[in-house]
Amino acid sequence: MQTFSSFAEFYPFYLGEHANRMTRRLHFTGSALSLLCLVLLIVTANLWWLAAALVAGYGFAWISHMRIEKNRPATFKHPLYSFMGDWVMFWQMLTGRIAF
């Protein structure tokens, strides 16, 4: 297992695991749906939206890795850095720093 001493060291590896544009798009979609589910959780106080947020966020990401990227999600080996990477990549796609 590859080790990283910081998120800054991990993030280029993370981006390499998301080289396919469709993988990034599915990650973005899952993250956006996750945010929507969290808003609905706050508005309705229905805990099922928390489960939906997790399924949306991780479901889209893991399917994209299995079907498109053909690699194992970094979540399994580096859960915290991977979670952080999801949101940094989401923001960079949203702001145009990474191709959508």
Secondary structure, DSSP 8 states (H G I E B T S, - for coil): ----SSHHHHHHHHHHTT-SHHHHHHHHHHHHHHHHHHHHHHHH--THHHHHHHHHHHHHHHHHIIIII-S--GGGT-HHHHHHHHHHHHHHHHTTSS--
